[in-house]
C-alpha cells in the first residue's frame, strides 16, 4: 500500500496536477485515490471470505462436492451388475472439493450444520429417503464407517459391525457411508445381510473429508456426546474402544486420533 501511495504522488507531480492548486487539493486527490483502492480491496476480501465461509447445507453441496453425470456408463454398469436399480440410483461420480472443506479437528464439537445435514439413506426401515447424523445418533455413540465395495478391509470392518451392532444397540449406532457408485449400497446390503444404516450420495464425500482430513476409505469416525473424538483403523479392536468409552476410559485410538492414517488404507 505504501508503494502505491508513492506512485500516486509521483504521477501527480509528473503530470503537474499540483500547479495552480493548493497543497490541500493535491493531498485530497491522493487520499481519494487511496480510499478507492482500499474500498476495492475490501470488497474483494469480503467476497473471498464469504465464499470460504459458505454454510454447509444440502442446497450448497455442489459448492463443496463435484457431481458428475456418468449416465453414459449405465450400460457398462449393468453388464457387471444386472440387478442394479439405475432408475433409483442414477450413475453419478462425486469428488470432494478439498480446498473448500475445512476438516474438523479431533476433540471439537460437531457443528449444527453437520448434525442437521440431510444425507440419502438406503433401505431405511421407516421408509425415509434422507436422514441426519443427529437423528441417527440420538443419545448414543455414533460411529461413521467409510467403505467401498473394492476395499477389502472395509468389507471386513462392516462384517465385524454386523456382529457388534446388535450387542451394543442401546449404546452405539454404527452407520456405513459408501464411497462408490450409489447403486452398490443396496446390492451389498442384500448380499451381506448388513443391519446398519447405509448412507450414499455427495454428502458422504463431504463428510469423508470433513472427518478424515483426506479422501480415504477404511477409517471410522467416532462421535460421543456431540464431540468428534477420533478415528479408528478398519482393523482396529472396535469392541475394546466401545468398552473403554462406556467405562469412561480413553478410547485408545493410537496414532489414528491425530489423523496420521496408516499405510494400507485405500485412498480415493
N, C-alpha and C positions, 0 to 999 in steps of 0.2 A: 504493500500500500504506500510506504514511504517513497519507493522508487517511482510509482505512478504520479505522486504529488509533484516530485521534482521534474518529471517530464512535462506535466501540465504547465508548471511555471516557466519552464524553458520555452515551450511553444508560445506562451503568451508574450514573453519578452521578444521572441524571434519575430513574431508577426506584428509587433508594435501595438498590441491592443491596449498597452498601458499609456500610450501617448495621448495627451489631451484628456486623460481621465484621472481621477483621483486614485490614490493608493487603495482607498476603501473599495472602489468599484472593481479594481483589479483583484483584490483578495476575495471579493464577493464571487467573482467569476470562478476562481479556484475552488472555493468551498461548494458552490453549486455543482461543479463537476464531480467533486469528491462525494457529495451526497447521492448523485445519480449512480455512481459506480457502487457505492455501498448498498443502495436500495436494490440494484440488480442482483448483486451477490447474495443479499439476504433472501430475495425471492427464490433464487436457485437453491440455496441451502435449505430453505423450508420445504421446497418440493422434494429434494432428496430425502430429507428426514421423514416426510410424510410417506414416501414410497417404502423406506426400510421399516417403518413402524406400522405398516398396513395390518389391520386386525385379521386374525385367522378365523374365517367363517366359511361355511360351505360355498357361499357365493364368490368368495375370494380365492378359492382353491386354485383356479387356473393361474393366479399370480405366483403361487408357490410351487406348483407342480405342472410340468408339461403333460398334456393329454393328447396323445397322438392316435388318430384314427387308423387302424390297421385292418379294416374290413376286407381289403383286397386279399388278405391272408386267410380268410374264413374257410375257403375250400381246402387249403392245406391243413388247417387245424382239424377239420372234420375227417380228413384221411387218417390221422393218428388217433383222434378221439371222436369216433362217430356218434357217441352219446352226448356230446357237448350241446348244451342249450344256448346257441349263439343269439337267439332272439332275446332271451332273458339276460344273457351276459355277452354283449357285443365285444368284438375284439378291439381293445384299446391298449395302448402301451403308455406307461406312466414313468416319469422321471422327475425326481425332486430337484428343484432349482436351489441348490445348496447355498448360493450366495444370498438368498432371500429368507433363509430359515436360520434362526439363532437357536442352537441346541440348548436344552435345559441342563443346568449343572446338577450333579448329584447333591442331594441334601436340600434342594429348593422345593417349595410348594408348587404343585401343578396349577397353572393359572386357569381361571374360569373358561377362557376361550378354547382351551384344550379339553377340559372336562365336558363342555357342552357342545362340542363339535359333532354333528351327526355323521356317522360312518355307516356305510352299507353293510348289512349283516346277512349271512347266508343261512337258510334253514332254521330261522328263529321259531321256537316252539309256540310263540304267541302270534306268529304271522307278521311280525314287524319287518319293514324293509330297511329301516335305519335305526341306529341306537347310539347313545353317547357313552363315554367312559364313566361318567357319573352314574348313569343307570346301571351299567354293568358292575361297578364296584360296590354300590350301596355302602355298607359299613365294613366290607371285607378287604383283605389284602388283595390287590389287583396285580396279576402277572400278565404282561403282554409278550407273547411268544411270536417272534418274527420268523416266518418259514417260507419255503418254496418247494415245489414238488421235486425239483432237481437237486435239492440239498439233503443228502443222506443223513447227516447229524440232526438236521431239523426234524425229519420224519421220526427219527428215534426219540427225539425230545417230545414230540407230540404224542407218540405212543406211551411214553412214560407218564405224561399228564393224564392220559386216558385212564390210567390206574390210580393216580394220586387224587385227581379231582373229586371223585365220589367220597374218598376217605376224609377230605378236608372241605367238603362243600359248604359247611357252616362258617368257615373262617377264611377261605381262599376262593377267588374267582379267577380261573385261567381263561385267557382269550387268545385264540390264534389270529394272527394278522398275516395274510398271504401276500407275498411279493412275487406274483406270477400272473398269467392270464386269468382273468376273473372266473371264467367258467370252470377252472380246475378245482376250485374250492369245493363246489357241490359234488363233483365226481369223487374227490378224495374223502369227503365226509362219508359218502355211501360205501366206498371201498374199505376204508379203515375202521368205520364204526366209531368215529370220534364223537365225544359227548360235550365238547366245549364249543362255545360260540365262535364263529369264524367271521372275520371282517375282511372286506375287499375294497378295491377302488383307489382313487388318487389320494384320499385322505390317509390311507395306510402308509403310502410312501412319504408323506409329510411327517407322520408320527414316527416312522422308522428313523429318519434323520434327526428329528427333534429329540428323541431319547437316546439314540445310539451315537450320534455325532458323525456318522458316516453311513452311506447306503450299504447295508450289510444284512445277510440272513444269519440266523443262528442264535444270537443273544436274546435273552428275555429281560424286559424292563420291569422292575418291581416298584410298586407304589403302595405305601402304607400310611394310613391316616392323612391322606391328601398330599403326601410328600414323596418325591422321586428318590428312592433310597439306594438304587444301584442297578448294575447289570450282571447277569449270570451267564456263563457259557452254556451252550447246548448240552455239554457233557457234565455239567455241574450236579452236585448232590442236592437236588431241589428240596427233597424232604427234610434234609438237615437244615436248610435255610428257613423253611417254614417253621420247624420246631423251635429254632433259635428265636425267631420273631415272636412266636406265641409265648415263649418264656421270657421275653423282654431282653434277650441277649443279642449281641451284634450278629448280623446275618452272615458274616464271613464271605463276602464276595471276592476276596483276594484282589488281584490287580484289575479285575473287570470293573470294580467300583469307580475307578478313575478313568474309564473309557479306553484303557490300553487293551484293545481287543486282541486276543491271541491269534497267532498264525493258525491257519486251518479253517477259520471261519470264511464263509463264502461271500466275498464282496460282489455287489451287483455291478 
